[in-house]
Amino acid sequence: MKYVMPQAGRAALDFLASLSTVGRDLTAPQESALDKAGLSEDKLADDLGARAQQIEGVLADVPAWRVANLMGEWHAVHHGPLAVEAFTPIADALKPQFARAQQGPTTLTADPDFTPPKYWLYPIHRTAGGWDAHEDFGFIHGEFLQRYILSKIPRPPAAGNAPADLYEQRRLVAEEAPRLDYHDIFEIGCSSGPYTLKLAQVFPQAQITACDISHAQLLQAQRNANAAGLSWRLIQADGAASTLSDASQDLVTSYIVLHELPVEAIRDIVREAFRVLRPGGDLLFGDVAPYRAMTKRAAWRTDYLATYGGEPFWRGASTLDMAAVLTEAGFVDTKSYGLQPGNYPWVTYGRKP
Ligand SMILES: C[S@@+](CC[C@H](N)C(=O)[O-])C[C@H]1O[C@@H](n2cnc3c(N)ncnc32)[C@H](O)[C@@H]1O
């Protein structure tokens, strides 16, 4: 898409990006205060609530913690409206490009009567309206809140001068699949398609079907696929009730979807994946690391940021034993493990016998 964002929009998005960069620098003083207070791993409670009291009791008087909270709160309230404001002046210029980009080999089957599950209506990330916050939120989220902002956050020095692939971790997850010769792949929660694009690169011969509940996100996924000359089948559907035929897929997969779902919805998705997979088919999820794979302090921080950042289901998903959930649904060879330092992305795998 060709567009020039007016200066006010660029400044607002650059400011949002700088909050993330500055936020990193505010972590070290908090950690030192916790060290000084003697809150080492063995002193921290196992119970998340009791642990929060221990840590937050110490941090309450630490300026870096108070500033980080102020910035986090400001970001939560303003990121959605600022991104929409950055889009509004260029909306008219983009509409004809959107219409052209809908034309191409990728199909989108919308369901105008679709009733989303109740949890999906929660304003995730504290964005009023959630994934469908605006009729063009697929573009606004995918281009501004994701691609533009991520590209402005400096990479850690260890990354050197290599050109940044902002979506590299999605490719790493796709490459964890045990086969390369899948015929039919089903992705749940594709959003504007960043993981779908990696699936298309790693499995170029596969027919990809991808679902999402959000129509606005699917429209942007269709534009991205057409721009790359790809033939996906996009469907507006709940991954737990996909409308796909029994035993029709060789790989069912998703990237950073499950932590936005209540535990029961995760179980439903796993059961649905089992139904649509062919015998011998693979299930592969990439998501955030569970709390058990983190230090107690890191788990507390993740839980705190999730709670105040509009992620009400994160704790449930992060304390769930995903390999056990897959086993209960009938999968075999189940396993869960982290990639890269920090265990992100976290991979869960199982095979339908
Ligand atoms: C964090 S985004 C995932 C984005 C994408 N997979 C990526 O790689 O960035 C979560 C997406 O899952 C979708 N979603 C949530 N629950 C779903 C469900 N039950 N079925 C299908 N999509 C769902 C949301 O609408 C949203 O677009």
The ligand as a Tripos MOL2 file, in Angstrom:
@<TRIPOS>MOLECULE
LIG
   27    29     1     0     0
SMALL
NO_CHARGES

@<TRIPOS>ATOM
      1 C1         -3.0490  -11.7960   18.9170 C.3       1 LIG1
      2 S1         -4.0310  -12.0100   17.4940 S.3       1 LIG1
      3 C2         -3.1380  -13.2590   16.6450 C.3       1 LIG1
      4 C3         -2.4470  -12.6980   15.5060 C.3       1 LIG1
      5 C4         -1.7460  -13.5470   14.5060 C.3       1 LIG1
      6 N1         -1.9450  -14.9650   14.6100 N.3       1 LIG1
      7 C5         -0.2820  -13.1910   14.5400 C.2       1 LIG1
      8 O1          0.5310  -14.0260   14.1920 O.co2     1 LIG1
      9 O2          0.0390  -12.0440   14.8930 O.co2     1 LIG1
     10 C6         -5.4100  -12.9670   18.0190 C.3       1 LIG1
     11 C7         -6.4260  -13.1580   16.9020 C.3       1 LIG1
     12 O3         -7.2050  -14.3020   17.2360 O.3       1 LIG1
     13 C8         -8.5450  -14.0300   16.9000 C.3       1 LIG1
     14 N2         -9.3820  -14.9470   17.6770 N.ar      1 LIG1
     15 C9         -9.6610  -14.9160   19.0010 C.ar      1 LIG1
     16 N3        -10.4300  -15.9650   19.3520 N.ar      1 LIG1
     17 C10       -10.6320  -16.6850   18.2190 C.ar      1 LIG1
     18 C11       -11.3350  -17.8780   17.9320 C.ar      1 LIG1
     19 N4        -11.9990  -18.5570   18.8870 N.pl3     1 LIG1
     20 N5        -11.3610  -18.3060   16.6630 N.ar      1 LIG1
     21 C12       -10.7100  -17.6380   15.6870 C.ar      1 LIG1
     22 N6        -10.0150  -16.5040   15.8940 N.ar      1 LIG1
     23 C13        -9.9850  -16.0270   17.1440 C.ar      1 LIG1
     24 C14        -8.7270  -12.5620   17.1980 C.3       1 LIG1
     25 O4         -9.8310  -12.0280   16.5150 O.3       1 LIG1
     26 C15        -7.3860  -11.9900   16.7330 C.3       1 LIG1
     27 O5         -7.4180  -11.5990   15.4020 O.3       1 LIG1
@<TRIPOS>BOND
     1     1     2 1
     2     2     3 1
     3     2    10 1
     4     3     4 1
     5     4     5 1
     6     5     6 1
     7     5     7 1
     8     7     8 2
     9     7     9 1
    10    10    11 1
    11    11    12 1
    12    11    26 1
    13    12    13 1
    14    13    14 1
    15    13    24 1
    16    14    15 ar
    17    14    23 ar
    18    15    16 ar
    19    16    17 ar
    20    17    18 ar
    21    17    23 ar
    22    18    19 1
    23    18    20 ar
    24    20    21 ar
    25    21    22 ar
    26    22    23 ar
    27    24    25 1
    28    24    26 1
    29    26    27 1
@<TRIPOS>SUBSTRUCTURE
     1 LIG1         1 GROUP 0 **** ****
